[in-house]
Amino acid sequence: MSRLYCIICRMAAKDYENEILKWRTEKYEALVGENGWVSLAGLYNLAEGRNLIGSNPMCEVVLPERAPTFLGIVELKGNTMRFNSAEGVRVSINGRVAQKAILRSAQDDKPSFVTWNDIRFVVHQHGGRSAVRIWDNQREERFRLPPLKWFPINRKFRFNASYTKYPKPRQSAQDDSTGDVVDDQLDGFISFRFEGKTFKLDVTQTRSKKLFVKFRDGTSAKESYPPSRYLYTDPPKNGKVVLDFNRAYSPPCAFTPYATCIFAPPQNTLPFRVEAGEIYRG
């Protein structure tokens, strides 16, 4: 092996390490940044009809104490949600001051974010229900989350894998963080070889064509988050994809009770320890 080849290999390894470290920093910022996961302050199911929103604990949707006693109303009629602010209360919807609007949910391409000072909320649909999810950017938890903990970067758990798309997407009933069982769409599977054996993981393809993997392994309930870890790949090219477990992370529900996470299907339990990615502090 030539000296030049060794230098190139070391440079590539360093570039890869820096890439993973940068990605880890971004994962932490997504948790503690403004309107990040740790800023979540509530998740309230909406009832059909009028739902009062405000800091008064008698409201159907209760905001943090510094919010107006009565901020407004969300009226749910079937799949339509209308918002009306209370008289004298100034809110913005997607950056524009507005008194009323038809709200688009977080699952829409352009959700309707309602903001009052540094509190905001959006309609969130999950498991056939509509709810209001609230962020409070002054939450103490946002400023005292310790750094995330990780396994050492290990290229042994970075695989050149294959992606096989199912002829038709499959529906799979999966547990979620709210205690419900919800339908999850599986679009295909990734196959890869490890220690002389072939393993498969069912995946969902996102709108951006990336593959979303939910999995368990021998570290689950020990070092890593018990119900699942998550992982995204880049879009596959000609049926080939890189499966990098160094990018595995704990889902948002590991940090807040107000996230709604779907967990891995039983067949996505790997029979070995994936000592890569995020370690769960508990």
Secondary structure, DSSP 8 states (H G I E B T S, - for coil): --HHHHHHHHHHHHHHHHHHHHHHHHHHHHHHSTT-GGGEEEEEE--SEEEEEESSTTSSEE--TTS-S--EEEEEETTEEEEEE-TT---EETTEE-SEEE---TTSSS---EEETTEEEEEEEETTEEEEEEEETT-GGGG-----EE----GGGEEEEEEEEEEEEEEEEEEBTTS-EEEEEEEEEEEEEETTEEEEEEEEE-TTS-EEEEEB-TTBTTTB-SS-EEEE----BTTEEEEEGGG-B--GGGT-TT---B---GGGB-SS----SEE---
